[in-house]
């Protein structure tokens, strides 16, 4: 009986956690698809874009902000690769960050752009809760760092 009660409590808490994670900021539950096709209309920097009117923060990576070494290079390459193109957004565990941006992996023609930014030395691996491509992103960073690739590692 105790075991059954424990399982029920864990299931309830887990489902409550997932429900809270899928709120739209006003307390309304939103349906979240794992993948969504969108059109990229703006690149903010090397890890933030705008598509279908939503700000999207790329998961698993961190690129330089305006005023830092790799800002222009990362933003420029991301614009070259995905601006004015349709891409697939892949959701992991977390829907939005504290700033209301969607958190997604970006895929163009079957290629994960988040990984591509890291392997080109334009961003570093950065993980919090979402880790679907952790192994691939960490391997890309190790390769870029070892090969002194891109603006993040060329000067080291």
TORDOTI-865169 format. One record per residue (C-alpha): residue number from 1; residue in one letter; x, y, z. Coordinates in steps of 0.2 Angstrom, whole numbers. Example, Ala and Ser with C-alpha at 12.3 -4.5 7.8 and 13.67 -1.06 7.14 Angstrom:
2
(1,"a",(62,-22,39))
(2,"s",(68,-5,36))
This chain:
156
(1,"x",(0,0,0))
(2,"x",(14,12,5))
(3,"x",(23,8,-12))
(4,"x",(7,12,-22))
(5,"x",(5,28,-13))
(6,"x",(23,33,-16))
(7,"x",(21,29,-34))
(8,"x",(5,39,-35))
(9,"x",(13,54,-27))
(10,"x",(28,53,-39))
(11,"x",(17,52,-54))
(12,"x",(6,67,-48))
(13,"x",(22,78,-44))
(14,"x",(29,73,-61))
(15,"x",(14,78,-70))
(16,"x",(12,94,-61))
(17,"x",(30,98,-65))
(18,"x",(27,95,-83))
(19,"x",(11,105,-83))
(20,"x",(19,120,-75))
(21,"x",(33,119,-88))
(22,"x",(21,121,-102))
(23,"x",(12,137,-96))
(24,"x",(12,151,-108))
(25,"x",(17,165,-95))
(26,"x",(-1,169,-92))
(27,"x",(-5,153,-83))
(28,"x",(-13,145,-98))
(29,"x",(-7,127,-103))
(30,"x",(-1,127,-121))
(31,"x",(1,112,-133))
(32,"x",(19,109,-138))
(33,"x",(24,99,-153))
(34,"x",(41,91,-153))
(35,"x",(45,98,-170))
(36,"x",(38,113,-179))
(37,"x",(42,120,-196))
(38,"x",(45,139,-196))
(39,"x",(52,153,-207))
(40,"x",(67,163,-199))
(41,"x",(64,182,-201))
(42,"x",(78,189,-190))
(43,"x",(94,184,-182))
(44,"x",(97,193,-165))
(45,"x",(114,185,-162))
(46,"x",(123,169,-163))
(47,"x",(110,160,-152))
(48,"x",(94,169,-154))
(49,"x",(83,170,-169))
(50,"x",(65,176,-173))
(51,"x",(53,165,-182))
(52,"x",(34,166,-185))
(53,"x",(35,181,-173))
(54,"x",(43,171,-159))
(55,"x",(60,174,-151))
(56,"x",(69,157,-150))
(57,"x",(85,154,-140))
(58,"x",(95,139,-147))
(59,"x",(98,125,-134))
(60,"x",(114,118,-129))
(61,"x",(125,132,-134))
(62,"x",(130,150,-129))
(63,"x",(137,163,-141))
(64,"x",(145,180,-138))
(65,"x",(134,195,-135))
(66,"x",(136,211,-144))
(67,"x",(153,219,-140))
(68,"x",(162,203,-137))
(69,"x",(174,194,-149))
(70,"x",(163,182,-158))
(71,"x",(147,191,-159))
(72,"x",(148,197,-177))
(73,"x",(155,181,-184))
(74,"x",(142,170,-175))
(75,"x",(128,181,-180))
(76,"x",(134,183,-198))
(77,"x",(136,164,-200))
(78,"x",(119,161,-193))
(79,"x",(111,174,-204))
(80,"x",(120,166,-219))
(81,"x",(114,148,-214))
(82,"x",(96,151,-209))
(83,"x",(90,169,-212))
(84,"x",(74,169,-224))
(85,"x",(74,150,-224))
(86,"x",(62,137,-217))
(87,"x",(69,127,-203))
(88,"x",(63,114,-191))
(89,"x",(62,118,-172))
(90,"x",(65,103,-160))
(91,"x",(59,105,-143))
(92,"x",(67,96,-128))
(93,"x",(61,97,-110))
(94,"x",(59,115,-107))
(95,"x",(47,126,-118))
(96,"x",(52,144,-113))
(97,"x",(66,153,-104))
(98,"x",(64,166,-90))
(99,"x",(63,179,-104))
(100,"x",(49,171,-113))
(101,"x",(59,164,-128))
(102,"x",(56,147,-135))
(103,"x",(70,135,-132))
(104,"x",(74,124,-147))
(105,"x",(86,115,-157))
(106,"x",(86,122,-175))
(107,"x",(87,110,-190))
(108,"x",(90,114,-208))
(109,"x",(90,101,-221))
(110,"x",(93,88,-208))
(111,"x",(107,96,-200))
(112,"x",(107,103,-182))
(113,"x",(113,121,-183))
(114,"x",(116,122,-164))
(115,"x",(130,108,-167))
(116,"x",(136,117,-182))
(117,"x",(139,133,-173))
(118,"x",(149,124,-160))
(119,"x",(159,114,-172))
(120,"x",(164,130,-182))
(121,"x",(170,138,-166))
(122,"x",(157,151,-165))
(123,"x",(148,145,-149))
(124,"x",(152,135,-134))
(125,"x",(142,121,-126))
(126,"x",(131,126,-112))
(127,"x",(118,114,-104))
(128,"x",(105,117,-90))
(129,"x",(90,105,-91))
(130,"x",(89,101,-109))
(131,"x",(102,88,-115))
(132,"x",(95,79,-130))
(133,"x",(111,83,-141))
(134,"x",(123,84,-126))
(135,"x",(135,71,-133))
(136,"x",(136,78,-150))
(137,"x",(138,96,-145))
(138,"x",(151,92,-132))
(139,"x",(161,82,-145))
(140,"x",(159,97,-158))
(141,"x",(166,109,-145))
(142,"x",(181,97,-141))
(143,"x",(185,95,-159))
(144,"x",(184,114,-162))
(145,"x",(194,118,-147))
(146,"x",(207,105,-151))
(147,"x",(209,111,-169))
(148,"x",(208,129,-164))
(149,"x",(194,132,-175))
(150,"x",(184,148,-176))
(151,"x",(184,164,-167))
(152,"x",(181,155,-150))
(153,"x",(197,144,-151))
(154,"x",(209,151,-165))
(155,"x",(217,163,-153))
(156,"x",(220,151,-139))
